[in-house]
Amino acid sequence: MMRKKITIFLLLALLLTSVLAGCGGTDEPAPAPEEPAAEAPAEEPAEEPAEEVAEEEEEEDAPFVSEYVGQDNTLIFGDTTGASGDWETFWANNAMDYAVLQLTQKQATMEWDFEGAPHVNETAVENVEGTENEDGSMTYTWTIKEGLVWSDGSPITAQDYVSGILFGSSPQMVKFKSKSQAGYYLKGFEDFYKGKTRVFEGVNLIDDKTFALTVDAQHRPNFYEQVNASSSPFNLSYWIGDDTVIKDDGEGCYFDGEFAEMINYEAVAAAEEAEEAEEAEEAVEGEEAEEAEEEDLTPEQQVLFDKYNEMIQKARFGVDNWPSSGPYVIKSFDEQTKEVVLTINDKYPGNFEGVKPSIQTVVIQEVQTETSMDQLRTGQVSLLTGQMSGDEINTGLDMVEEGDEFDFVSYPRAGYGLIDFKCDVGPTRFVEVRQALAKLLDRNEFVQRFTGGFGSVVHGPYGEGQWFYQETKDELLDLVDFYEYSPEDAIVLLEEAGFTLNGDGEDFQEGDELRHRMGDDGELEPLVIKWSSSGNEVSKILDVLLAESPEVKKAGIKIEEDTMDFTELLNYYYREQSDEKYAVNDYNMFNLATNFNKTYDMTDNFTTDPEKVALGFNGNYLLDPELEAAANAIVKTDPTDLEGFKQKFVDYVVLWNELLPQVPLYSNEVHDFFSSNIVEYQNSAMADMSMVVLYAKMAQ
């Protein structure tokens, strides 16, 4: 077999050239620390940074003060998102959960710098080689260094680097309602993920120090290919015990042990083969096999399911025994106050530049918007990141100007605030209704009220801090609809959607309370929008400018707002399967914010695959094949083809802007404020919390 070998250094040089050349003179994009990132290539919603408690009696309570205030070499990080203790990204972790994960999960084969450029992590990697195969796939073979260990001193091996990929891609985890697709780009993923084979062909375990990951030909070219073939250590035994291990007989990795026995691989494979056969008899057999496969687990498998479900749910919320490969270990988590305390992991070897942490204790504490700046002023917290509202920023700048006790940094956001629609339930399933709501909201007024001049209106899924937006801005803004405020245009759109009747089934007239349309079933459908809100500052502005607006009521729309805490809101948003009230709900409007991953990868954001939709990958439930194709096409670009990447980005945003699964509201100039005893502080749109803490120091 003829193979072409390419040194990893050439490939890395090409990738870095593409990333850095695109930066120009602008700040590079990246997720702000509140982003709840996911291993799957789907964008995730993040809590609006101005989130505040909705219950007035709770707002009046004195803010929580940590016992760590005043202790030496201690950083207290305040954020309006309280940690839930669900650290991993398999289900629905929030912003602060993700921050904890990033502080405890490192030693990846590739890491990022503050400018958004990827680097081979030479602290953990001894060698890496890329081999292009005859079938068009690309294999990256990684050799890790000797002496890498977990926080408890146990060795990190090559098996740990493949464990997270297998576990996060497994059909077993699908049964546990995980939304992870960790090995999505690797060869054989689809068959392994669906349980058609026990072997993951594109993942190879060669020896204790060497493993290989093969990017499938169907996912090449890819703008971020090398990143897609990287991994970080994952402690499998922590999650499912020592009874199951990962083996490789030369054809790819597989689970060996009871965990594998939960899946009847042979039955799934037989069903697939029968379905594809042309003979009618075999087709019938295939249907029967598929039905059998979809039935409840066998009694033996149910026992295993219950066993591993208990183990996984316990591991999911681990604290004292949470395995760390990163710069910090979890010391404690208080579910009531939501305070997380982390201390230095002295076994951590450093990041790709060899940088190790110097701040001994990091405290992550929930704060309220109304009191957070006062807490910074009085020393109850020492760092507030991601400040985005005009009031917060102006207060912080005043504190900086008053003396030398405080400092700040600012950077453009690689994300945006938004109104999110579910496009499969209620009136928001009609594009004209979504467009009408956009025209009933004066977004320029909203941005001025919320950001106080430290932000701008955006018109699609991008942030001001992203280089490809900055370089296509002039072209893009000539092509998109600005949805300028126009109640008159909104009424025309509502009529085009069929909402022309009143509650009596007669023509809607000015003065009628609510518009209706005649459904296919002969029943009148009211124009009622069900809004799930966390009661934050953005919600309050939307109350005034949209929900309670006289023009909205005049147009015949009713927006019903239900206020809840953000964890519950996410359960409704993701239609969490653990509770029927979440799994089947009629909320079709949410106000959220999102920060993009370091890779702008929209793959599966608008998938029409029913299985992926069921797992939550198309969070808007907008099933449009053209939009799906445009979203998936962006990263299918050679790493050196900057112009092609940018053109695909423009094409996607223009179509997205027409279908409007969200109303984009604003992208901010983000400000971080901190006490002046934090030195060498840096942050950027591309940095995560672990990078910020790792490079910062406390003045002695």
N, C-alpha and C positions, 0 to 999 in steps of 0.2 A: 504493500500500500504506500502510495506516494504521499508524503506529508511535507508541508512547508513550515519550518520553525521560525518563529519571530521572537527576538529577545523582548523581554518585558519592558526594558528601558525604552525601546523605540515606541512601543505602544503607549507607555505612560507619557512620553514626550509629546506624542500626537494629541492625547487627551488633554494634557495640561495646556498645550498650545491653543487648543480649541476653546478651553474655558477662559484662559487669561486673555487671549486675543479679543474675546467678546466683551471683556470688562471695559475696555476703553478707559475713559477717565471717570467712569461712574462707580459707585459703590456696588459691590457684588451682592447678589440676593442670598437670603438664607432664612431658615425658620427662626423666629423669635422664640425665647425659651418656653413660651406657653404652649407650643405646638404639641399635640398628642400624636406623634408620628406613628406610622404603621409600617410593618415589613412589606405588606402588599403594596402594589403600585398605585393605590387609590389615594386621593387627597382626603385628608381627615379634617372634620370641623374642629375648631378649638374654641374654648370659652372666650367670650369677649372680655378683654382685660379690665374693663370697668365694671365687672360683675359685682353686685352688692346684695346684701341680704334683703329680702323683700318684707319680712315680718317686722313691723315697727317696734314691737317689744324687744326683738333681738337687736335691732339697730341701736336701741337706747342702752344696751348693756355696755359696760366698760370693756375695752379691747383686751384680749388675752396678752399677758406679759410673760415671756419665757423666763425660766429660772437661769438661763444661760446669759442673760443681759449682764454686761460688765465683765464677763470672764475673758481671760487672756486668749489671744489668737483664735477668736471665735467670730464667725460671720453669721449674722441672722438675716436671712433673706425673706422678705415679705411679699406675698402674692395674694391676689383676691381669689384665686382658685385653691380651695382646700384639697389636700391629698386625700384619696379614698383608700389607699393601701393596695390597690390593684395595679401593681407595678408594670407588669409585662403588657405587650401590645396585642396579645391574642384576642382580647375581648374589647373592652371600652375604657381603657385607662385615660385619665385626664391629663391636663398640662403638667401639674406638679408630680403626678405619678411618673410621667415620662421623664421629668427632670431627675427624679430619684433613680430611674432606670439608667439614664445616661451617666450618672455619677458612679454607678456600680457595675456597669457593663462596658468594658473596654478591651484593649489588646486585639482589636480587629486587624485584619490583614491590610486594610486600607483605611486611612483616616483623612479628615478634612482640615484645612486651615481656615483662618478667619475670612479670607477672600473667597471661599467656596471652591478652592482647588483641591482635588484628591491627591493623596500621596501614599505610596507603599510604606507601611509602618515597619521600618527597619529595626525598631526596637523588638518587635515580635517575629519578624519574618527574616529567615536566613537566606532564602532564595525563592524566586518565582520565574516560571517560564511559560510562554504562550505558544501553543501549537495549533495551527489551522488544519482541520481534518478534511478528508475528501468529500464528506457530505455537507460541507459548508459550516459545520459547527466549529467552535473554538474552545480548546481545553487549556485551562490555567492550572498549572501544578505548583502548589505552595509547599514550602518546607519551613516549618517554624523553628525557632531557636530553642536550645536547651535551657532549662531552668525557669520556664514560665510556670507560675503557680497561681492557684486560687487563694483567696484571703485566708483560708484555713491552712495553707501550706501544701495542700495536695497538688500533684502535678497537673498542668494543663497539657493535654495531648491532642494529636490530630483528630481523634474521635470527638473531642469537644467542639472542634471547628465544623464538623459535619452534623453534629447532633441537633443543633438548632434548626438547620435546614430540613432534616428529615422530620423532626417533631412538628415544626410549623407547617409542613406540607402534607402531613399524614392524614389519611381518611379517618383515623381514630380521632384526631382533633376536630375534624368536621362534625363528628358525632357529639363532641363536647361543645359545639356551637362556636368554635373559634373562627375568626375571620382572617386568620393569617394565611398567606400564600408565600412563604419564605423563599421557596425555590422556583418561583414563577418562571424565570427566564432560562432555567436549566433544562437540558435534554431529558426527556422522559417525565417531566413534571406532571403533565395532564393525566397520564395513565396511573402514576403513583398516587396522585391526589385523589383520584376517583376510585382507587382501590382495585384497579384492573390488574395490577402487578405489585408484588411485594418488594420489588427491586427498583431503586431510583437510579436509572441508568447514568444520569449526568453527574452523579456524586460518587466519588471513589475514595476509599480509605486505603492508602498504600502501605504505610507503617505508622509507628507512633508519632513520627514527626512530619509525615508527608500526606497530603491529600490533594485531590484534583476536582475541579468544578468545570463542567462543560456547558457553555452557552449554546442553546439550541439554534440551529440554522434559521429557523423561522423568526427568531428574535434578533437576527443580524441583517443589516448593520444596526447598531444601537449607539446612540450618542454617549451613553454612559456604560458601555459594555464591560469595561474592566471592573467598575464598581459592582455591577450585577454578578460578577464572578468572585466576589470577596465574601468574607464571613467573619464572625467573631465567636469566641468560645461560649458554649452553652452547657450547663451542668445537668445532663439528662437524669442522673441518678437522684438528684434533688427532687425532680418532678415525679418520677415513676419508679424509684427504687433501683436496686441492683439486680433484679431478676431478669431485666431485659437489657441487652447490649446491642451495639451496632456492628455488623460484620460486612465483609465484602469478599466474595469468592472470585472477583475479577470482572464481574458483569455490572457491578454497581452496589451501593450500600443498601442494607435492609435491616429491619429489626429482627432480633432473634430472642424469643421469650414470650411470655404471656401477653404482653402488650400487642404483639402481632396477631395473636389468636382472636382478637376482637373482630377482625375483618375476615370474611370468607372470600379471599382473593379469587379462588377458582370459580366461584359462582358468578362473581361480577364479570370476570373475563368471559365466561361462557355466555352470559347474557349479551355482552357486547358483540361477540362473534355471531350469535344467532340473529341479532337484530340486523347485522350487515349482510346476512346471507340472502340470496335472491329467492330461494324456494319458499313458498308460502308456509309449508309445514314448519320449517326452521324458524321463520319469522314469528309464528305463533309461540313456538317454544321459547324464543327470545323474550317475548312479552311476558310469558309466565315466569321465566327466570328473573326478569327484572322486577316483577311484582314480588316474587319471593324474596329478592335481595332487599327490597324496600320495606318489607314487613319488620316487625319488632325483632330484636335480637333473639337468638336461641337462648334457652335457659342458661347454658354454659357461658355464652357470650355476655348475657345480662349480669352474671356474677362478676365477670371481669370488668364490665363497664362500671358497675357500682364500686368495685374496688379501686379502679383507677380514677374514677370521678372524685371519690373522697380524697385520694392522694393529691390530685391536681388542684382541687379547690383549696385544700390546706396549703399547698405550696404557693398558690396564687397570691395569697395574702401574707406570705412569710415576712418575718422581721429579723429575729435574732439569728436564725440560721440561713438567711438569704445569701446565696453564694455570690461573691463579688470578684470580678476580674478587673474592676476599675479603680480609680484613685480613692474611693471611699467605701466604707461598709455602713450598713444601717445599724445604729445603736438602739433606737427606740422609735415607736410611732404611737401617738395618742389618738385614738379614734374620735374622742370627744372634742379635743382642741384642734385636731388635725396637724399637730406639730410633728415633724420628722427631724430626728437628730442623726447626723452622720459623722463618723470620725475617720481619720486617715487610715487607709489600707497600706501598711508598711511593706506589703509584699508586691505592691504595684511597681512595675519596672519603668514606667514613664510612657509618654505618648510617642508619636512618630519623630518628634524632635528631642525626645529624652526628658521632657519636662515632667517633674513630679510635683504633687501638691505640697504646699507649705502651710496652708491654713488648717489647724488641727481639728477644729469642730465647725461643721456647717449645720445650721438650723434652718429648716424651711417652715415658715409659719404663715397661717392664713391671716390676712388683714382685710379690713373693710375700706372701701374707697373713701368714705367720709373721714376716717381717722388715720389713714396710712401715713400721710405726710407729717402729721403731728407725732406719730410714733417714730418716724425717722428723725424728726427734730429733737425729740427727747431721748433718743438713743435706744428705744425699745426694739427697733430694727436698724440694720446698718446698710441695707441695700433694697431698693425698689427698682425692678426692671420693667420694661415694656410700658412705660407711662405714655398714654396716647390722647387723653382728653385735654382740651385747652386749659381747664381749671387746674388739673393736676400739674401740667407742665409749667404754667405760670407761677403756681405756688412754689414748685421746686426751684425754678430759676430765681425767684425772690430770695429763697433760702441761700442759694449759692452766692448771690450778690451781697448778702448781709455780712458775710465774713469768710473765714477760711475753714469753716467746719464741714462744709459739704462741697461736692463736686458732681459733675455730670458728663455723660457722653451722649451723642445722638447719632442716628443712622436711619436711612430710609427703610421702610418695611417691605419685606418680601411676602406680602399677604394683604388681606383686605377684610373689612367688616362687611356684613351682608345680611340680607333677608333671604332665607332658604325656603324653597317650596318643595312639598311632596306632590309630584305630578301624576299620581295615580288615585288620589282620593279628593273628593270635594271639588269645588269650582276651580281650584288651581290646576286641574288636569287640562284646562283649556289655556292655550298659549295666549289668547287674547285677554283672558282675565289676569294672567301674570303681567302682561304688558300694561294693562290698565292700572294695576296697582302701582307699577313703576311710575306712571304718568300722574298719579295722584299724590306722589311724595315729592316734595321739593328737596331734592338731594343736595343742592348747593346750600340751602338753608340748614339742612341737617349737618353737613360737614362743618359749616361755620360754627354751629352751636356745640357740636361735640369736640372737634379738634381745636377750636379757637384759632384757626389759621395755620395749625401745624399738620395739615393733611390736605388731600385733594380727592375729588370725585374720580372713581374709576368706572370703566364700562365693560369689564369682563373679568375673567379669572386670572388676575395678575396683580403684582404689587409694584409700587414706584421703584423699589430697590432692585428689580431684576434687569439684568443687562440686555436681554433680548427684547424686553418691552421698550427700554430706553432707545435702542437702535432701530426700532420699527414704529416708534410712537407717531411720527407724522403720517405715515401711510395708514396705520391702524385707525387713528382718530378720524380720518376721512371716510372710513368704511363702516363704522359702527353707528348705531342709533343711540343718541344721548338720552333718549326718553325724558326730554325736558318737561317740566311741570305743565300739564294741560288737562284740567278736568273735562273740558269739552271733548278732546281726543279720547280720553278714557271712556266716556259714555259711548262713543261710536264703537270702540273695541268691545265693550260689554254687549252691545247689541249684536255685533258680529258673532259673538260666542253663543248667542241665542237667549240671553237674559233680557227679554223684552216684556215680560209679564209681571203683574203684581201678585199678591197672595190670593186673589180671587180668580186668577187666570185671565184677567183682562189686561189690555195694554198698559204698561207702566207709564204713569204720569208723574210729573214733578209734584212732590208732596206725598207720594206713596212711600211707605216705610222701607220696603225691601223688594229687590228684584228677584224674579224667579225665571226659570226656563222649564219648558215641557220636556220631560225625559222620555226616553224610548219606551219606558214602561207605562207611560201615560200619567205619571205622577209629577207634580210640580217640585222642582229642586230650588231651594232658596240660595241666594248668594251670600252664604255665611262662611267666613274664613275662621278656622280654629287655630289660634295662635298659642303656642307653648313658649312661655317667657320666663327668664330668670329674674325679672324685675330689676335689671341693672340700669346703669345710666343711659345706655343706648335705648333700652326698652322705654324708659320714661320720655325720651325725646320722640320716639316713634308713637307713643301714646298721643302726644300733642299734635304731631305733624301728619299722622296717618290714622290710627285707630279711632281717635276722637275728633278727627277733622270734620268740619261742617261739609266740606266738599265730598268727602267719602260717604257721609250719610246721605247727602243730596243725590249722589250717584246711585244709591240703593244698595250699598254694601254694608254688611255688619261684620265687624272684626271682634271676635270673642277672645279675650286674653285670659289665659290661666297661668298664674304665677307659681313657680316651684323652684326648688334648689337645682343647681346645675347638674348634679349627678342624676337626679330623676329626669330632668330634661333630656339628657343624653340617652337614657333608657328608652324614652319615647322616640327620640330621633332615630336610634338604631333599631327600634322595634325589638328590643331585647326579648329573646325567646323564653327566658326563665319565668316570665309572668305574663299571663294572657292579656292583662290590661295594657302592657307595653307592646306585646307582639301584634295585637290587633287594635289599633287606635286610629282616630280620625283627625289628629293634628296634621295640618298641611302648611303651617307657616312657623318658622323659627327665626329668631335673630341670633346670629352666631358671628364668629370671625374665624378665619383660617390663615395659617402660615404654611407656605409650601416647603416640601422637603428640599434638600440640597440638590436633588435631581428633579427637574420639571418634567415629571412623567405622569401623563394623564391616562395611561393605559388602564382600561376597565372602569374608569370613572363613570362611563355611560354604556357599560356592557349591556347587551340584550340577551346574554346567556342566562336562562332562568335560574340555574344553580348558583351562579355568581350573584345574581340579583337577590336571591334568597339569603345569601350570606352578607348582604349589605354593601356590595361594591358599587352599586349604582344608588347612592343615597338619595338622589332626587326621584328615582323611579321614572325617569324620562327615557322611554324606549324609542330611540330614533337611530336607525342604522347609519345614516349619514353622519350624525354627530359622533357616534361610536367610532366610525372609521377615521374621522378627523382627529379625535382625541388619541386614538391608538397610533396614528401615523407620526406624531411629533418626534418621538424618540427613535423611530426607525430611520435614522439618519446617520451617515458616516460621521465619526467624531471630528473629521476635518472639514465637514461641509456646514460651515456656520450659516451661509446664506440659505441653504435648504432648510435648516432647523428653524430659522427665523420666519421663513415664508409659511411653513406648516403651522407655526404658532399663530400667525396672523389669520390664516384660513380657519383655524379652530375657533379663535376668539370671535371672529365675525359671525360664524354660524351659531355659536353659543349665545352671542348677544341677541340674535334673532329669536331663538327658542326660549331664552331667559329662564333657566331653571332656578336662578337666584336673581335678586336685585342687588348688584354690587353697590356699596354705600361709600366707602372711603378707604384710602390707604394713607398711613400716617408717616410723619417724621417721628420715629420712636425715641424716647428719652429714658435713660437710666440715671437715677439719682442715688448717691451713696455718701456715707460719711468719709471724711478725708483721711481717716486712718486706714482705708483700703487704698493701696497703692498699686501701680502697674496694672490698673484696671483697663480692660478693653472688651468691646462687644461689637457685633456686626449683625447684619441681616441674616448671615449664614451660620452664625455660631449657635451652639446649644449651651445649656447651663453648665455642663461639665467643662467645656472649654473656658468659659468665663471664670469659674472657680479655680480651675487648674492653673491659669496664668496669673491670677490675682495674688496679692500678698497683703498681710496686715502689718502696718507700721509698728515696730516694737518700741 
